[in-house]
Amino acid sequence: MRSDDPKGPETVRPAIARGAHAPQNRNPLAVRAGERVRLGERDDEYPGWRWGVAADGRAAWVPEAWFEIDGDEGVATRDYDAREIAVEGGEAVVAGESWAGWTWVETADGRAGWVPEALVEFADEPPAAEPLPKLAAFGTSVFTETTRLALEHGAVNLGQGFPDFDGPAFVREAAEGAIRAGHNQYARPFGLPELCRAIAAHRARFYGLDYDAMEEVTVTAGATEALFATFQALLGPGDEAIVLDPAYDAYRPGIVLAGARPVAVPLRPPAFALDAEALERAVTPRTRALVLNTPHNPLGKVFARAELEAVADVCRRRGLVVISDEAYEHMVFDGTHVPIATLPGMRERTVMISSAGKTFGFTGWKIGYACAPRALTAPLRLVHQYVTFTNGTPFQHAVAEGLAAPDDYFRGFVDEYRARRDRLCAGLGRAGFDVLRPAGTYFAVVRLPDEARPADGADAVPGSDGEAFCRELPARRGVAAIPVAAFCAEAHKDAYRPYVRFAFCKRDETLDEAIRRLGVPAGDV
């Protein structure tokens, strides 16, 4: 964008496209400063444009404003290289300079080029902190809004996935010991050597995967930073990344902020099975990566080996990288968690991401990690060092001890969460919900009846529309939950509107109180 041109505004400005514009192949001839172009007929439809023919035979329409006119020739005043793009009516853009009736714009999905100047409507005085148009589609997080409603109405918050109890004492005491021992300064940017070795050993112990602790393991500020850094490292303008809807709400914004476009493939209800043919159709020459989440948030689905093999087949044949979010890897109640990196030919094309916050129940510590081959780790680390650089030194010491815990810890951890799952699912069933029993994660999903009426005969909360249900639930029943449609692309929301997610990572008394408020006495659970 050439905002220094005297014909254009001094700075780029937020704007709106007044109407739709479809390109007419009016991509101007690229010229260099001082280049002579023979100018021919004028364009009656677009005043100020003429047919230009360069000395090497290239020909296209050009704006006269680019040239100093000398008879039938023009001398380019500087380098010009531009293209025309499509916009929709009402689409938010960032607009820059204008030439010969055309204005240069950039769209939220990273496209840039020319549209007719008459279509561009500038904001009068944009606020100093006006968000970028590419963020316009992403408002306040559903988790932020749910927590606000829960606090406002004193509701039991079964919306956000954080425990209301402490993690294991031996891990907490390890953190306390690290603080007392003075481990309170910056750690190695890519993770304490002790923690990186513990992560590599954990991958070998549980999955038979071999990662070089110092070269292929990176510690991040939670799994979310690992995801963000990976998106920024591996994606760019014009790229596409496939997500499987419903998708954790950090995926789409991270992809868009990298300049790429998220392409959603739905896991269709009620079975939520992978449609391998739909996945294949979604891949284009622009597709660079696929984001996989198993165990799956929000559905509680654990992908079957056959589904993962279908994903792997597409990725190997089409040359895709898999960004695998396995934050809930140790929270599997039915079936087995299979990391896609363990399948033939997939380790070298997979970034395997996980979270100590989920594995040990210390979500506020924000310790995540990514394991990947050197070719994928190097760009990820480059981004990471300019985002958080490092984090949580004493907590890294504690997580290293936690990952070395005996198998009894991990089995007991799963047993405790399975009991919480069963407790909540039984109560939700008695409250009249159709419960989709989760195979993993912190979450149970229900399908709303046409009218969600509590068992005690109190006023009904409207059913079928999960978003409306979750907005009203905190005030009317004193419980907060999350609509599954909030995790979906607009095109898929309708299919998921009847579904609502409840978190069971809570104390028994918290779950009992939520069930009581929904209409079932705690003693009956």
C-alpha positions as CSV (number, residue, x, y, z in Angstrom):
1,M,0.0,0.0,0.0
2,R,1.4,3.4,-1.0
3,S,0.1,5.7,1.6
4,D,2.9,8.2,1.0
5,D,1.5,9.2,-2.4
6,P,0.3,12.8,-2.4
7,K,-2.9,11.7,-4.1
8,G,-3.9,9.4,-1.2
9,P,-4.7,9.9,2.5
10,E,-1.8,10.3,4.9
11,T,-2.7,7.1,6.7
12,V,-4.7,4.0,6.0
13,R,-8.2,4.2,7.4
14,P,-11.1,1.8,8.3
15,A,-13.8,1.9,5.7
16,I,-16.9,0.0,4.5
17,A,-17.7,-1.1,0.9
18,R,-21.0,0.6,0.0
19,G,-21.8,-2.2,-2.5
20,A,-20.5,-5.4,-4.0
21,H,-17.8,-5.3,-6.7
22,A,-16.8,-8.2,-8.9
23,P,-13.5,-7.8,-10.8
24,Q,-13.7,-7.3,-14.6
25,N,-10.1,-8.5,-15.2
26,R,-9.1,-4.9,-14.9
27,N,-5.7,-5.7,-13.6
28,P,-3.4,-2.8,-14.5
29,L,-0.2,-3.3,-16.4
30,A,2.8,-3.5,-14.0
31,V,5.4,-0.9,-14.9
32,R,8.6,0.4,-13.5
33,A,9.6,4.0,-12.9
34,G,10.7,5.7,-16.1
35,E,9.3,2.9,-18.3
36,R,7.6,4.2,-21.6
37,V,4.2,2.8,-22.4
38,R,2.3,3.5,-25.6
39,L,-1.2,4.8,-24.7
40,G,-4.1,4.0,-26.9
41,E,-7.9,4.2,-26.7
42,R,-9.7,5.6,-23.7
43,D,-12.1,3.6,-21.6
44,D,-15.6,5.1,-21.8
45,E,-16.8,3.2,-18.7
46,Y,-13.9,4.2,-16.5
47,P,-12.7,7.8,-17.2
48,G,-9.0,8.3,-16.8
49,W,-8.0,4.8,-18.0
50,R,-6.4,4.0,-21.3
51,W,-5.1,0.9,-23.1
52,G,-1.4,0.6,-22.5
53,V,1.2,-1.4,-24.4
54,A,4.7,-1.9,-23.0
55,A,7.8,-2.2,-25.1
56,D,8.0,-5.9,-24.4
57,G,4.4,-6.4,-25.8
58,R,2.6,-6.7,-22.5
59,A,-0.8,-4.9,-22.7
60,A,-3.6,-3.9,-20.3
61,W,-5.6,-1.0,-19.1
62,V,-3.7,1.6,-17.1
63,P,-4.7,4.8,-15.2
64,E,-3.3,8.0,-16.9
65,A,-2.5,9.3,-13.4
66,W,0.5,6.9,-13.3
67,F,2.2,8.6,-16.2
68,E,3.7,11.9,-17.4
69,I,2.0,12.1,-20.8
70,D,4.1,12.8,-23.9
71,G,1.9,12.6,-27.0
72,D,0.8,9.0,-27.4
73,E,3.2,7.8,-24.8
74,G,3.4,7.9,-21.0
75,V,6.4,7.8,-18.8
76,A,5.7,6.0,-15.5
77,T,6.4,8.3,-12.5
78,R,7.4,5.3,-10.3
79,D,6.9,1.5,-10.0
80,Y,3.3,0.4,-10.1
81,D,2.0,-3.1,-9.7
82,A,-1.7,-3.5,-8.8
83,R,-4.7,-5.8,-9.1
84,E,-8.5,-5.6,-8.8
85,I,-10.3,-7.6,-6.1
86,A,-13.9,-8.5,-5.2
87,V,-15.7,-7.1,-2.1
88,E,-19.2,-7.6,-0.7
89,G,-21.6,-4.8,0.1
90,G,-21.1,-3.8,3.7
91,E,-17.7,-5.6,4.0
92,A,-15.3,-3.9,6.4
93,V,-11.9,-3.0,4.8
94,V,-8.9,-0.9,5.4
95,A,-8.5,1.7,2.6
96,G,-5.4,3.6,1.5
97,E,-4.6,5.7,-1.5
98,S,-6.9,6.5,-4.5
99,W,-5.8,6.8,-8.1
100,A,-7.9,7.6,-11.2
101,G,-11.2,6.7,-9.6
102,W,-9.9,3.6,-7.8
103,T,-9.0,2.9,-4.2
104,W,-6.6,0.4,-2.7
105,V,-8.1,-1.7,0.0
106,E,-7.2,-4.6,2.3
107,T,-9.9,-7.1,3.5
108,A,-10.2,-8.9,6.7
109,D,-9.2,-12.2,5.2
110,G,-5.9,-10.8,3.9
111,R,-6.7,-9.9,0.2
112,A,-5.5,-6.6,-1.1
113,G,-6.1,-4.7,-4.3
114,W,-8.3,-2.1,-6.1
115,V,-12.0,-1.4,-6.0
116,P,-13.9,1.6,-7.6
117,E,-13.4,4.7,-5.4
118,A,-17.2,5.3,-5.3
119,L,-17.7,2.1,-3.4
120,V,-15.5,3.1,-0.5
121,E,-17.1,4.9,2.5
122,F,-14.6,6.1,5.1
123,A,-15.3,6.4,8.8
124,D,-15.5,10.1,9.8
125,E,-13.0,10.0,12.7
126,P,-12.0,6.4,13.5
127,P,-11.1,5.9,17.2
128,A,-7.4,5.7,18.0
129,A,-7.7,2.0,19.0
130,E,-10.0,0.9,16.1
131,P,-9.5,-2.9,15.7
132,L,-8.2,-4.3,12.5
133,P,-11.0,-5.4,10.1
134,K,-9.7,-8.9,10.2
135,L,-10.8,-9.1,13.9
136,A,-14.3,-7.7,13.2
137,A,-15.9,-11.1,13.0
138,F,-14.5,-12.1,16.4
139,G,-16.3,-10.3,19.2
140,T,-16.1,-11.0,23.0
141,S,-15.1,-14.6,23.7
142,V,-18.1,-16.8,24.6
143,F,-16.1,-17.8,27.8
144,T,-15.8,-14.1,28.8
145,E,-19.5,-13.5,28.3
146,T,-20.5,-16.7,30.1
147,T,-18.3,-15.8,33.1
148,R,-19.8,-12.3,33.2
149,L,-23.3,-13.7,33.3
150,A,-22.4,-16.2,36.0
151,L,-20.9,-13.5,38.2
152,E,-23.8,-11.1,37.5
153,H,-26.4,-13.7,38.6
154,G,-24.5,-15.7,41.2
155,A,-24.8,-18.7,39.0
156,V,-22.9,-22.0,39.3
157,N,-20.4,-21.7,36.4
158,L,-20.4,-25.0,34.4
159,G,-19.5,-23.0,31.3
160,Q,-15.8,-22.4,31.5
161,G,-13.5,-25.4,31.8
162,F,-11.5,-24.8,34.9
163,P,-11.5,-26.9,38.1
164,D,-12.9,-25.3,41.3
165,F,-10.4,-27.5,43.3
166,D,-6.7,-27.7,43.5
167,G,-4.4,-30.0,41.6
168,P,-2.3,-32.8,43.1
169,A,-0.4,-31.8,46.2
170,F,2.9,-33.2,45.1
171,V,2.9,-31.0,42.0
172,R,1.9,-27.9,44.0
173,E,4.6,-28.6,46.6
174,A,7.2,-28.9,43.8
175,A,6.3,-25.4,42.6
176,E,6.5,-24.1,46.1
177,G,9.9,-25.7,46.6
178,A,11.1,-24.2,43.3
179,I,10.1,-20.8,44.4
180,R,11.8,-21.2,47.8
181,A,14.9,-22.5,46.0
182,G,15.1,-19.3,44.0
183,H,14.0,-20.6,40.6
184,N,12.2,-17.3,39.9
185,Q,14.1,-15.8,36.9
186,Y,13.8,-16.3,33.2
187,A,14.0,-19.9,32.0
188,R,15.5,-21.0,28.8
189,P,13.2,-19.6,26.1
190,F,12.2,-23.0,24.8
191,G,11.7,-24.5,28.2
192,L,13.8,-25.7,31.1
193,P,16.0,-28.6,30.1
194,E,14.6,-30.6,32.9
195,L,11.0,-30.1,31.6
196,C,11.9,-30.6,28.0
197,R,13.5,-34.0,28.9
198,A,10.4,-34.9,31.0
199,I,8.1,-34.1,28.1
200,A,10.2,-36.1,25.7
201,A,10.3,-39.0,28.1
202,H,6.5,-38.7,28.6
203,R,5.9,-39.0,24.8
204,A,8.1,-42.1,24.6
205,R,6.6,-43.7,27.7
206,F,2.9,-43.3,26.7
207,Y,3.0,-43.3,22.9
208,G,6.4,-44.7,21.8
209,L,7.2,-41.3,20.1
210,D,10.9,-40.2,20.1
211,Y,11.5,-36.5,20.3
212,D,14.8,-34.7,20.8
213,A,14.3,-32.9,24.1
214,M,16.4,-29.9,23.2
215,E,15.6,-29.6,19.5
216,E,12.0,-30.8,19.1
217,V,10.2,-29.8,22.3
218,T,9.1,-26.2,23.0
219,V,7.5,-25.0,26.2
220,T,4.9,-22.3,25.8
221,A,2.5,-20.1,27.8
222,G,-0.3,-22.7,27.7
223,A,-1.5,-24.8,24.8
224,T,-3.2,-21.7,23.4
225,E,0.1,-19.9,22.8
226,A,1.5,-23.1,21.2
227,L,-1.4,-23.0,18.8
228,F,-1.0,-19.3,18.1
229,A,2.7,-19.5,17.5
230,T,2.2,-22.5,15.2
231,F,-0.5,-20.7,13.1
232,Q,1.8,-17.6,12.7
233,A,4.8,-19.8,11.9
234,L,3.3,-22.1,9.3
235,L,0.5,-20.0,7.7
236,G,0.4,-16.9,5.7
237,P,-1.7,-14.7,3.3
238,G,-3.5,-16.8,0.8
239,D,-3.2,-20.1,2.8
240,E,-6.1,-22.1,4.0
241,A,-6.3,-24.2,7.2
242,I,-9.0,-26.8,7.8
243,V,-10.8,-26.9,11.2
244,L,-13.3,-29.5,12.2
245,D,-16.5,-27.9,13.5
246,P,-17.3,-27.4,16.3
247,A,-13.8,-26.0,16.9
248,Y,-12.2,-24.6,20.0
249,D,-12.6,-20.8,19.8
250,A,-8.9,-19.9,19.6
251,Y,-8.4,-21.7,16.2
252,R,-10.2,-19.4,13.8
253,P,-8.8,-16.0,15.2
254,G,-5.3,-17.4,15.2
255,I,-5.6,-18.6,11.6
256,V,-7.0,-15.2,10.5
257,L,-4.4,-13.2,12.4
258,A,-1.8,-15.2,10.4
259,G,-3.4,-13.9,7.2
260,A,-4.9,-17.3,6.3
261,R,-8.4,-18.5,5.9
262,P,-10.1,-21.1,8.1
263,V,-12.1,-23.7,6.2
264,A,-14.6,-25.6,8.4
265,V,-15.6,-29.3,7.9
266,P,-18.4,-30.2,10.2
267,L,-18.6,-33.3,12.5
268,R,-22.3,-33.8,11.8
269,P,-24.6,-34.5,14.7
270,P,-25.9,-36.6,16.2
271,A,-23.0,-39.1,15.8
272,F,-20.3,-36.4,15.2
273,A,-18.4,-38.8,13.0
274,L,-15.7,-37.6,10.6
275,D,-16.9,-37.3,7.0
276,A,-13.7,-38.3,5.1
277,E,-15.2,-37.4,1.7
278,A,-16.2,-33.9,3.0
279,L,-12.6,-33.5,4.3
280,E,-11.2,-34.5,0.9
281,R,-13.4,-32.0,-0.9
282,A,-12.4,-29.2,1.5
283,V,-8.7,-29.5,0.5
284,T,-7.6,-27.1,-2.3
285,P,-4.2,-26.1,-3.7
286,R,-4.1,-23.3,-1.0
287,T,-4.6,-25.7,1.9
288,R,-1.6,-25.8,4.1
289,A,-2.7,-27.3,7.4
290,L,-5.4,-29.2,9.2
291,V,-6.2,-28.5,12.9
292,L,-7.1,-31.7,14.8
293,N,-8.5,-31.8,18.3
294,T,-8.7,-35.1,20.1
295,P,-10.0,-35.6,22.7
296,H,-12.4,-33.0,21.4
297,N,-13.6,-29.8,23.0
298,P,-16.5,-29.1,23.1
299,L,-17.9,-32.5,22.0
300,G,-16.1,-34.8,24.4
301,K,-15.4,-37.0,21.4
302,V,-12.3,-39.2,21.2
303,F,-11.4,-39.9,17.6
304,A,-11.4,-43.5,16.6
305,R,-8.2,-44.9,15.0
306,A,-10.1,-45.4,11.7
307,E,-11.0,-41.7,11.6
308,L,-7.4,-40.7,12.4
309,E,-6.2,-43.0,9.6
310,A,-8.6,-41.3,7.2
311,V,-7.2,-37.9,8.3
312,A,-3.7,-39.1,7.9
313,D,-4.3,-40.4,4.4
314,V,-5.6,-37.1,3.2
315,C,-2.7,-35.2,4.8
316,R,-0.1,-37.5,3.4
317,R,-1.5,-37.4,-0.1
318,R,-2.2,-33.7,-0.1
319,G,1.0,-32.6,1.7
320,L,-0.7,-31.0,4.8
321,V,0.7,-30.3,8.2
322,V,-1.4,-31.4,11.1
323,I,-1.7,-29.1,14.1
324,S,-2.8,-31.5,16.7
325,D,-4.4,-30.1,19.9
326,E,-4.2,-32.9,22.5
327,A,-4.7,-30.8,25.6
328,Y,-7.0,-33.5,27.1
329,E,-4.8,-36.5,26.2
330,H,-5.0,-38.0,29.7
331,M,-8.7,-37.4,30.1
332,V,-10.1,-40.4,28.3
333,F,-12.9,-42.5,29.9
334,D,-13.9,-44.7,27.1
335,G,-11.7,-45.9,24.3
336,T,-8.0,-44.9,23.8
337,H,-6.3,-41.7,22.9
338,V,-4.2,-42.2,19.7
339,P,-1.9,-39.3,18.8
340,I,-2.0,-38.9,15.0
341,A,1.8,-38.5,15.1
342,T,2.0,-42.3,15.9
343,L,0.5,-43.2,12.5
344,P,2.8,-44.1,9.6
345,G,4.4,-41.0,7.9
346,M,2.7,-38.5,10.4
347,R,5.4,-37.7,12.9
348,E,7.2,-35.6,10.3
349,R,4.1,-33.6,9.5
350,T,2.6,-33.1,12.9
351,V,2.9,-30.4,15.6
352,M,1.6,-32.2,18.8
353,I,0.4,-29.7,21.4
354,S,-0.6,-30.4,25.0
355,S,-1.3,-28.7,28.3
356,A,0.0,-29.3,31.8
357,G,-3.0,-27.2,33.0
358,K,-5.4,-29.9,31.9
359,T,-3.2,-32.9,32.9
360,F,-2.6,-31.7,36.4
361,G,-5.5,-29.3,37.0
362,F,-3.5,-26.1,37.4
363,T,-5.0,-24.1,34.6
364,G,-3.7,-20.8,35.9
365,W,-0.1,-21.9,35.5
366,K,-0.3,-21.7,31.7
367,I,2.3,-24.3,30.9
368,G,1.9,-25.9,27.5
369,Y,4.2,-27.6,25.1
370,A,4.6,-28.5,21.4
371,C,6.5,-31.5,20.0
372,A,7.4,-31.4,16.3
373,P,10.2,-32.3,13.9
374,R,13.0,-29.7,13.6
375,A,11.6,-28.3,10.3
376,L,8.4,-27.3,12.1
377,T,9.9,-26.5,15.5
378,A,12.3,-23.9,14.1
379,P,9.7,-21.4,12.8
380,L,7.4,-22.1,15.8
381,R,10.2,-21.1,18.1
382,L,11.0,-18.0,16.1
383,V,7.4,-16.8,16.7
384,H,7.4,-17.9,20.4
385,Q,10.5,-15.9,21.3
386,Y,8.8,-12.7,20.2
387,V,5.5,-13.5,21.8
388,T,6.2,-14.6,25.4
389,F,9.9,-15.5,25.1
390,T,9.6,-17.6,28.3
391,N,7.2,-18.2,31.2
392,G,6.5,-19.7,34.7
393,T,10.0,-20.9,35.7
394,P,9.0,-22.4,39.1
395,F,5.9,-24.0,37.5
396,Q,8.1,-25.6,34.8
397,H,10.1,-27.3,37.5
398,A,6.9,-28.6,39.1
399,V,5.4,-29.9,35.8
400,A,8.7,-31.7,35.1
401,E,8.1,-33.7,38.4
402,G,4.4,-34.2,37.5
403,L,5.1,-35.8,34.1
404,A,7.4,-38.3,35.8
405,A,4.6,-39.4,38.2
406,P,3.9,-43.2,38.3
407,D,1.1,-44.7,36.2
408,D,-1.1,-44.9,39.4
409,Y,-1.4,-41.1,39.3
410,F,-2.7,-41.0,35.8
411,R,-5.1,-43.9,36.3
412,G,-6.4,-42.3,39.5
413,F,-6.8,-38.9,37.7
414,V,-8.9,-40.5,35.0
415,D,-11.0,-42.4,37.6
416,E,-11.8,-39.2,39.5
417,Y,-12.9,-37.4,36.4
418,R,-15.0,-40.4,35.2
419,A,-16.9,-40.2,38.5
420,R,-17.5,-36.5,38.0
421,R,-18.7,-37.1,34.4
422,D,-21.1,-39.8,35.6
423,R,-22.4,-37.6,38.4
424,L,-23.2,-34.7,36.1
425,C,-24.6,-36.8,33.2
426,A,-27.0,-38.6,35.6
427,G,-28.3,-35.3,37.0
428,L,-28.7,-33.7,33.6
429,G,-30.6,-36.8,32.4
430,R,-33.0,-36.5,35.3
431,A,-33.5,-32.8,34.5
432,G,-34.9,-33.8,31.1
433,F,-31.8,-33.4,28.9
434,D,-30.8,-35.8,26.2
435,V,-27.2,-36.4,27.3
436,L,-24.4,-37.3,24.9
437,R,-22.1,-39.1,27.2
438,P,-18.5,-37.9,26.6
439,A,-15.7,-40.3,26.0
440,G,-13.2,-37.7,27.2
441,T,-12.4,-34.1,28.2
442,Y,-14.0,-32.0,31.0
443,F,-17.3,-31.6,29.1
444,A,-20.7,-33.2,28.6
445,V,-22.9,-32.1,25.7
446,V,-26.7,-32.2,25.9
447,R,-29.3,-31.9,23.2
448,L,-32.1,-29.6,24.3
449,P,-35.7,-30.7,24.0
450,D,-38.2,-28.4,22.3
451,E,-38.9,-27.0,25.7
452,A,-36.3,-27.4,28.4
453,R,-38.5,-27.7,31.5
454,P,-36.9,-28.4,34.9
455,A,-38.1,-31.5,36.7
456,D,-39.5,-29.5,39.6
457,G,-42.1,-27.8,37.4
458,A,-40.5,-24.3,37.6
459,D,-40.7,-21.9,34.6
460,A,-39.3,-23.5,31.5
461,V,-36.3,-22.1,29.8
462,P,-36.7,-22.0,26.0
463,G,-35.2,-25.0,24.3
464,S,-33.9,-25.8,20.8
465,D,-31.9,-22.6,20.6
466,G,-28.8,-23.2,22.7
467,E,-27.6,-19.7,22.5
468,A,-30.8,-18.2,23.8
469,F,-31.0,-21.0,26.4
470,C,-27.5,-20.2,27.7
471,R,-28.2,-16.4,27.8
472,E,-31.2,-17.0,30.0
473,L,-30.1,-19.9,32.1
474,P,-27.9,-17.9,34.6
475,A,-30.7,-15.5,35.5
476,R,-33.6,-18.1,35.5
477,R,-32.0,-21.2,36.9
478,G,-28.7,-19.9,38.4
479,V,-26.4,-22.1,36.2
480,A,-24.1,-21.1,33.4
481,A,-23.3,-23.3,30.3
482,I,-21.9,-22.8,26.8
483,P,-23.8,-23.1,23.5
484,V,-22.0,-25.5,21.1
485,A,-23.0,-23.3,18.2
486,A,-20.6,-20.7,19.5
487,F,-17.8,-23.0,18.4
488,C,-19.0,-23.2,14.8
489,A,-18.6,-21.3,11.6
490,E,-21.7,-19.4,10.6
491,A,-22.6,-21.9,7.9
492,H,-22.8,-24.7,10.4
493,K,-24.4,-23.0,13.4
494,D,-28.0,-24.2,12.7
495,A,-27.0,-27.8,12.9
496,Y,-25.6,-27.3,16.4
497,R,-28.2,-24.9,17.9
498,P,-29.9,-27.5,20.1
499,Y,-26.6,-28.5,21.8
500,V,-25.2,-27.1,25.0
501,R,-21.9,-27.9,26.8
502,F,-21.6,-28.3,30.6
503,A,-18.3,-28.7,32.4
504,F,-17.9,-31.3,35.1
505,C,-14.4,-30.4,36.3
506,K,-15.9,-29.3,39.6
507,R,-16.3,-30.6,43.2
508,D,-19.2,-32.9,43.9
509,E,-20.9,-30.2,45.9
510,T,-20.7,-27.8,43.0
511,L,-22.2,-30.4,40.6
512,D,-24.9,-31.3,43.1
513,E,-25.9,-27.6,43.5
514,A,-26.0,-27.1,39.7
515,I,-28.2,-30.2,39.3
516,R,-30.5,-29.0,42.2
517,R,-30.9,-25.7,40.5
518,L,-31.7,-27.4,37.2
519,G,-34.5,-29.3,38.9
520,V,-33.1,-32.5,40.6
521,P,-32.5,-32.7,44.3
522,A,-28.8,-33.3,45.0
523,G,-29.7,-36.3,47.2
524,D,-31.2,-38.1,44.2
525,V,-28.1,-37.8,42.1
